[in-house]
Amino acid sequence: MTQLDRRSFLAIGGALAASTALGSCRSLGGRPAPRLPKQGPLSLGVIGVGGRGADNLAAVSAEHIAALCDVDAGHLAQAALKFPSARLFADYRSMIREMQLDAVVISTPDHTHAPATLTALRAGLDVYCEKPLTHTLEEARLITKEAQWQRAVTQMGTQIHAGDNYRRVVELIQAGAIGRVREAHCWVGKAWGGGELPAETPPVPEGLDWNLWLGDAPRRPYHPTYHPAGWRRFWDFGTGTLGDMGCHHLDLPFWALGLVRPISVQAEGPPVNAETAPTSMRARWIFPDVDLWWHDGGLRPLQFAQGLLPEWGDGTLFVGEGGLLLSDYNRYVLLPEPRFAAFVPPAPSIPSSVGHHKEWLDACRARGKTSCDFAYAGPLTETVLMGVAAYRAHAIPLK
């Protein structure tokens, strides 16, 4: 695999940036004053209300849903049935400009995460944004800095971070249950990739504002392969399987090992397609004390082929000097099992979450912190996107 260092990544990040309209990360004038705590329901605007957006809307529905926004009138009409008093918008810019909101929830395709988030932050709003936080490296750094500058309460939508199983794994790793961790692996079977640009140019469905859906992405005709879900396969809108699932799975080793930013990264996969992500790829991030690996599209760590691991679906593997820890969202096991037969895990020390969305809502009211604020989620997203950039820069064959 070919290796890229951080200086190379800065150049790649700039080259891949989807929008120069983001501009400077700091507004003109002095830094905004700290905001005061608030009692009672928050006034929320929800940007993107279909699919994952519908789930996020349901999770914050106890607040005052003041505005709903979606470029697809069908999605908007469905959401409006449950919130008839909410004002309806197709353009999030109009919503943010016209409404007196406390915060927004953003569940749009990846290429519009950063423009919507930056617009909200600069309007003085708190933000919950789905993963990955941004579409490009440059955007991730801009958003991280802007959120800090604006003193915003933020949360990225890595909902599994709130689960108790992740907490128990973090405690075990940090207590040294398997000794010093030399490497960690994350893998998923999903394959958001493959295919070419569609040749057909069907009419835009009634009620879909295709220009607003495209946002700052390059112009192209509408096709149902993009909306509502297939966009993840296309570089102009998404970042394939790694971009879709990386923030969920890499979150666990990031948290447990206290990772921030890698020194360099390597990537391999099939020949690069200019339009779509690969159906499988592998990435390796090199941190000062540990190597972190990603495998997708059916690829898995070598420990499976070596017979060291039991039957398992998607998950995370920590390789320590004194053993292995295998985990997924809801369970973990220490290996080899005979070695840990008498092992007593440390007493739980990380409190249970009140819920991923509730963490953010409570923090918005109290001006507190969340577990996946942009100060944490920004570097995590950068790392994911470094893997994407490394793959796109060098088509290294899979071994």
C-alpha positions as CSV (number, residue, x, y, z in Angstrom):
1,M,0.0,0.0,0.0
2,T,1.2,3.5,-0.7
3,Q,1.5,5.8,2.3
4,L,0.6,9.5,2.5
5,D,1.8,11.8,5.2
6,R,-0.2,14.7,6.8
7,R,1.3,17.3,4.5
8,S,0.1,15.3,1.5
9,F,-3.4,15.1,3.1
10,L,-3.6,18.9,3.5
11,A,-3.1,19.2,-0.3
12,I,-5.6,16.5,-1.0
13,G,-8.1,17.9,1.4
14,G,-7.9,21.3,-0.4
15,A,-8.2,19.7,-3.8
16,L,-11.2,17.6,-2.9
17,A,-13.1,20.5,-1.1
18,A,-16.6,20.6,-2.6
19,S,-17.3,24.3,-1.9
20,T,-15.2,27.4,-1.7
21,A,-18.3,29.2,-0.5
22,L,-17.6,28.0,3.0
23,G,-14.9,30.7,3.3
24,S,-13.2,31.7,6.5
25,C,-14.1,29.8,9.7
26,R,-14.4,33.0,11.7
27,S,-17.0,35.7,11.4
28,L,-16.0,39.3,11.1
29,G,-15.8,41.1,14.5
30,G,-15.3,39.8,18.0
31,R,-16.1,36.3,19.2
32,P,-19.8,35.8,20.2
33,A,-20.6,36.1,23.9
34,P,-21.4,32.9,25.8
35,R,-25.1,32.1,25.5
36,L,-27.3,31.9,28.6
37,P,-29.0,28.7,29.7
38,K,-32.6,28.2,28.7
39,Q,-35.6,26.7,30.4
40,G,-38.3,24.7,28.7
41,P,-38.6,23.3,25.2
42,L,-36.1,24.3,22.5
43,S,-37.3,25.8,19.3
44,L,-35.9,23.5,16.6
45,G,-35.6,23.4,12.9
46,V,-35.1,20.0,11.2
47,I,-33.3,19.9,7.9
48,G,-33.9,16.7,6.1
49,V,-37.0,14.8,7.3
50,G,-37.0,11.6,5.3
51,G,-35.1,8.4,6.0
52,R,-32.6,9.0,8.7
53,G,-34.0,12.5,9.1
54,A,-37.4,11.0,10.1
55,D,-35.7,9.0,12.9
56,N,-33.9,12.1,14.2
57,L,-37.1,14.1,14.0
58,A,-38.8,11.5,16.1
59,A,-36.0,11.5,18.6
60,V,-36.3,15.3,19.2
61,S,-40.1,15.5,18.9
62,A,-40.7,16.4,22.6
63,E,-39.2,19.9,21.8
64,H,-41.0,22.6,19.9
65,I,-40.6,21.7,16.3
66,A,-40.9,25.1,14.8
67,A,-39.8,24.4,11.2
68,L,-39.3,21.5,8.9
69,C,-37.1,21.6,5.8
70,D,-36.7,19.2,2.9
71,V,-36.1,19.5,-0.8
72,D,-38.5,16.7,-1.4
73,A,-42.1,17.9,-0.9
74,G,-43.3,14.3,-0.3
75,H,-41.0,13.8,2.7
76,L,-42.0,17.3,3.9
77,A,-45.7,16.5,3.7
78,Q,-45.3,13.2,5.6
79,A,-43.4,15.0,8.4
80,A,-45.9,17.9,8.5
81,L,-48.7,15.4,9.3
82,K,-47.2,14.9,12.8
83,F,-46.2,18.6,13.3
84,P,-49.0,20.6,11.7
85,S,-47.9,23.9,13.4
86,A,-44.4,23.8,12.0
87,R,-43.5,26.1,9.1
88,L,-42.4,24.3,6.0
89,F,-39.3,25.1,3.9
90,A,-37.5,23.6,0.9
91,D,-34.4,25.8,1.4
92,Y,-32.6,25.6,4.8
93,R,-31.1,29.1,4.2
94,S,-34.6,30.6,4.1
95,M,-35.6,28.6,7.3
96,I,-32.5,29.8,9.2
97,R,-32.9,33.4,8.0
98,E,-36.7,33.7,8.7
99,M,-37.1,31.6,11.9
100,Q,-36.1,32.4,15.5
101,L,-34.6,29.1,16.3
102,D,-32.4,27.7,19.1
103,A,-30.9,24.8,17.2
104,V,-31.1,22.7,14.1
105,V,-30.9,19.0,13.3
106,I,-29.3,18.2,10.0
107,S,-29.9,14.8,8.2
108,T,-29.2,15.6,4.6
109,P,-26.9,13.8,2.1
110,D,-23.2,14.2,3.0
111,H,-22.4,16.9,0.4
112,T,-24.7,19.4,2.1
113,H,-23.8,18.7,5.7
114,A,-21.1,21.4,5.9
115,P,-22.9,24.2,4.0
116,A,-26.0,23.7,6.2
117,T,-24.0,23.3,9.4
118,L,-21.9,26.4,8.7
119,T,-24.9,28.5,7.9
120,A,-26.5,27.4,11.2
121,L,-23.4,28.0,13.3
122,R,-22.9,31.5,11.9
123,A,-26.5,32.3,12.7
124,G,-25.8,31.5,16.3
125,L,-27.5,28.1,16.4
126,D,-26.6,24.9,18.1
127,V,-26.3,21.9,15.7
128,Y,-26.9,18.2,15.6
129,C,-25.5,16.8,12.4
130,E,-25.5,13.2,11.0
131,K,-22.3,11.4,10.3
132,P,-19.9,11.9,8.6
133,L,-19.8,15.4,9.9
134,T,-18.6,16.7,6.5
135,H,-17.9,15.5,2.9
136,T,-14.3,16.8,2.7
137,L,-11.3,17.2,4.9
138,E,-11.2,21.0,4.5
139,E,-14.9,21.2,5.6
140,A,-14.2,19.1,8.7
141,R,-11.5,21.5,9.9
142,L,-13.6,24.5,9.1
143,I,-16.7,23.2,10.9
144,T,-14.6,22.1,14.0
145,K,-13.1,25.6,14.3
146,E,-16.3,27.4,13.6
147,A,-18.2,25.5,16.3
148,Q,-15.6,26.3,18.9
149,W,-15.5,30.0,17.8
150,Q,-19.3,30.3,18.0
151,R,-19.4,28.5,21.4
152,A,-22.1,26.2,19.9
153,V,-23.4,23.0,21.5
154,T,-22.9,20.3,18.9
155,Q,-23.4,16.6,18.5
156,M,-22.6,14.3,15.5
157,G,-25.1,11.5,14.9
158,T,-23.0,8.5,16.0
159,Q,-25.9,7.2,18.1
160,I,-24.2,3.9,19.2
161,H,-21.7,6.0,21.2
162,A,-24.5,6.3,23.8
163,G,-24.7,2.5,24.3
164,D,-23.4,0.8,27.4
165,N,-21.5,-1.8,25.5
166,Y,-19.1,0.7,24.1
167,R,-18.6,2.1,27.6
168,R,-17.6,-1.4,28.9
169,V,-15.2,-1.9,26.1
170,V,-13.5,1.5,26.7
171,E,-13.2,0.7,30.4
172,L,-11.5,-2.7,29.6
173,I,-9.1,-1.3,27.1
174,Q,-8.1,1.6,29.3
175,A,-7.8,-0.7,32.3
176,G,-5.2,-2.7,30.4
177,A,-7.3,-5.9,30.2
178,I,-5.4,-7.1,27.1
179,G,-2.2,-5.1,27.7
180,R,-0.9,-2.5,25.4
181,V,-2.9,-2.4,22.2
182,R,-0.7,-2.5,19.1
183,E,-3.4,-2.5,16.5
184,A,-7.1,-2.2,16.1
185,H,-9.4,-3.3,13.2
186,C,-12.9,-2.3,12.2
187,W,-14.9,-4.0,9.4
188,V,-18.3,-4.0,7.8
189,G,-19.8,-6.2,5.1
190,K,-21.8,-3.3,3.5
191,A,-20.7,-2.2,0.1
192,W,-21.8,1.3,-0.9
193,G,-19.9,1.4,-4.2
194,G,-19.7,0.4,-7.9
195,G,-21.6,1.5,-11.0
196,E,-21.3,4.3,-13.5
197,L,-23.1,7.5,-14.2
198,P,-26.6,6.7,-15.4
199,A,-27.2,7.5,-19.1
200,E,-31.0,8.1,-18.8
201,T,-32.4,11.5,-18.1
202,P,-35.9,10.9,-16.6
203,P,-38.0,13.9,-15.6
204,V,-37.5,15.3,-12.1
205,P,-40.4,14.0,-9.9
206,E,-43.0,16.5,-9.0
207,G,-42.2,18.1,-5.7
208,L,-38.5,17.5,-5.8
209,D,-36.3,20.6,-6.1
210,W,-33.4,19.0,-7.9
211,N,-31.2,22.2,-7.9
212,L,-31.5,22.5,-4.1
213,W,-30.7,18.8,-3.7
214,L,-27.5,19.2,-5.7
215,G,-26.5,22.2,-3.6
216,D,-22.9,23.1,-4.4
217,A,-22.2,19.8,-6.2
218,P,-21.5,19.7,-9.9
219,R,-24.6,20.0,-12.0
220,R,-26.0,16.8,-13.5
221,P,-29.5,15.6,-14.6
222,Y,-31.8,14.0,-12.0
223,H,-31.9,10.2,-11.8
224,P,-33.5,8.0,-9.2
225,T,-30.2,6.2,-8.6
226,Y,-29.1,9.3,-6.6
227,H,-32.2,10.2,-4.6
228,P,-33.3,9.0,-2.0
229,A,-30.4,6.7,-1.1
230,G,-28.0,5.7,-3.9
231,W,-26.1,9.0,-3.7
232,R,-23.7,7.4,-1.1
233,R,-22.0,5.5,-4.0
234,F,-21.1,8.7,-5.9
235,W,-18.0,10.8,-4.9
236,D,-19.8,14.1,-5.7
237,F,-22.3,13.4,-2.9
238,G,-21.0,10.7,-0.6
239,T,-17.8,8.8,0.3
240,G,-18.8,5.1,-0.1
241,T,-18.9,2.5,2.7
242,L,-16.0,4.1,4.7
243,G,-17.7,7.4,4.8
244,D,-21.1,5.9,5.6
245,M,-20.0,3.6,8.4
246,G,-16.5,4.7,9.5
247,C,-17.6,7.2,12.1
248,H,-19.8,4.6,13.8
249,H,-17.1,1.8,14.0
250,L,-13.9,3.8,14.3
251,D,-15.5,5.7,17.1
252,L,-14.9,2.8,19.5
253,P,-11.1,2.6,19.0
254,F,-10.9,6.4,18.9
255,W,-12.6,6.6,22.3
256,A,-10.9,3.7,23.9
257,L,-7.3,4.6,22.7
258,G,-7.6,8.3,23.0
259,L,-6.8,8.9,19.3
260,V,-6.9,12.3,17.6
261,R,-5.2,12.5,14.2
262,P,-3.0,9.9,12.4
263,I,0.5,10.5,11.3
264,S,-0.1,8.9,7.9
265,V,-2.5,6.6,6.2
266,Q,-2.3,3.8,3.6
267,A,-5.1,2.5,1.4
268,E,-5.8,-0.2,-1.1
269,G,-8.7,-1.3,-3.3
270,P,-9.8,-1.9,-6.9
271,P,-8.8,0.7,-9.6
272,V,-10.3,4.1,-8.8
273,N,-13.5,5.0,-10.6
274,A,-13.8,8.7,-11.1
275,E,-17.5,8.7,-10.3
276,T,-18.2,6.0,-7.7
277,A,-16.7,4.5,-4.6
278,P,-15.2,1.0,-4.5
279,T,-17.2,-2.1,-3.6
280,S,-14.5,-3.0,-1.2
281,M,-11.4,-1.3,0.2
282,R,-8.9,-1.4,3.1
283,A,-7.2,1.5,4.9
284,R,-4.5,1.6,7.6
285,W,-4.0,4.7,9.7
286,I,-0.7,5.0,11.6
287,F,-0.9,6.7,14.9
288,P,2.1,7.3,17.2
289,D,1.4,4.1,19.3
290,V,-1.1,2.0,17.3
291,D,-2.1,1.1,13.8
292,L,-5.8,1.3,13.0
293,W,-7.3,-0.7,10.2
294,W,-10.6,-0.5,8.1
295,H,-12.0,-3.3,6.0
296,D,-15.2,-3.3,4.0
297,G,-17.2,-5.1,1.3
298,G,-16.4,-8.5,2.6
299,L,-12.8,-7.9,3.6
300,R,-11.8,-8.8,7.2
301,P,-8.8,-8.9,9.5
302,L,-6.4,-11.8,9.0
303,Q,-7.2,-13.1,12.5
304,F,-10.4,-14.6,11.1
305,A,-8.6,-16.6,8.5
306,Q,-6.1,-17.7,11.1
307,G,-8.9,-19.2,13.2
308,L,-8.3,-16.8,16.2
309,L,-11.8,-15.4,16.2
310,P,-15.3,-16.9,16.5
311,E,-18.1,-16.4,14.0
312,W,-18.9,-12.7,14.0
313,G,-20.6,-10.0,11.9
314,D,-19.5,-6.4,11.6
315,G,-17.2,-5.4,14.5
316,T,-14.0,-4.1,16.1
317,L,-11.0,-6.1,17.1
318,F,-8.4,-4.8,19.6
319,V,-5.0,-6.7,19.4
320,G,-3.1,-6.3,22.7
321,E,0.1,-7.8,24.0
322,G,-1.9,-9.9,26.4
323,G,-4.9,-11.0,24.3
324,L,-7.7,-9.9,22.0
325,L,-10.9,-8.0,22.6
326,L,-13.6,-8.6,19.9
327,S,-16.7,-6.3,20.0
328,D,-19.7,-5.1,18.0
329,Y,-22.4,-2.6,19.0
330,N,-24.0,-4.8,21.6
331,R,-21.5,-7.4,22.9
332,Y,-17.8,-8.1,23.4
333,V,-15.6,-11.1,24.2
334,L,-12.0,-11.4,25.5
335,L,-9.8,-14.0,23.7
336,P,-8.5,-16.6,23.9
337,E,-11.4,-17.4,26.3
338,P,-9.4,-19.9,28.5
339,R,-6.9,-17.2,29.4
340,F,-9.7,-14.9,30.6
341,A,-11.8,-17.6,32.3
342,A,-11.1,-16.1,35.8
343,F,-10.9,-12.5,34.6
344,V,-12.9,-9.9,36.6
345,P,-13.8,-6.8,34.7
346,P,-13.3,-3.4,36.3
347,A,-16.3,-1.8,38.0
348,P,-18.2,0.4,35.5
349,S,-16.8,3.9,35.7
350,I,-18.3,5.7,32.6
351,P,-21.9,6.7,33.5
352,S,-24.7,5.5,31.2
353,S,-25.9,8.1,28.6
354,V,-29.2,9.7,29.0
355,G,-29.6,9.1,25.2
356,H,-27.6,10.5,22.3
357,H,-30.2,13.1,21.2
358,K,-31.1,13.9,24.8
359,E,-27.5,14.6,25.7
360,W,-27.5,17.3,23.0
361,L,-30.9,18.7,23.9
362,D,-30.0,18.9,27.6
363,A,-26.6,20.5,26.8
364,C,-28.3,23.1,24.5
365,R,-30.4,24.2,27.5
366,A,-27.7,24.1,30.1
367,R,-24.8,25.3,27.7
368,G,-23.0,22.1,28.6
369,K,-21.0,19.5,26.6
370,T,-21.9,16.4,24.7
371,S,-19.9,13.2,24.2
372,C,-19.6,13.5,20.4
373,D,-19.3,17.3,20.0
374,F,-17.5,18.6,16.9
375,A,-14.2,18.9,18.9
376,Y,-14.3,15.1,19.0
377,A,-16.3,14.4,15.9
378,G,-14.2,16.7,13.7
379,P,-10.9,14.7,14.0
380,L,-12.8,11.4,13.8
381,T,-14.4,12.6,10.6
382,E,-11.0,13.8,9.3
383,T,-9.5,10.4,9.9
384,V,-12.3,8.7,8.0
385,L,-11.9,11.1,5.1
386,M,-8.1,10.7,5.1
387,G,-8.8,7.0,4.3
388,V,-11.1,8.0,1.4
389,A,-8.5,10.5,0.1
390,A,-5.7,8.0,0.3
391,Y,-7.7,5.5,-1.8
392,R,-8.7,8.1,-4.4
393,A,-5.2,9.4,-4.7
394,H,-3.6,6.0,-5.3
395,A,-5.3,2.9,-6.8
396,I,-3.2,0.3,-5.0
397,P,-4.4,-3.3,-5.8
398,L,-5.9,-5.4,-3.0
399,K,-3.8,-8.2,-1.8
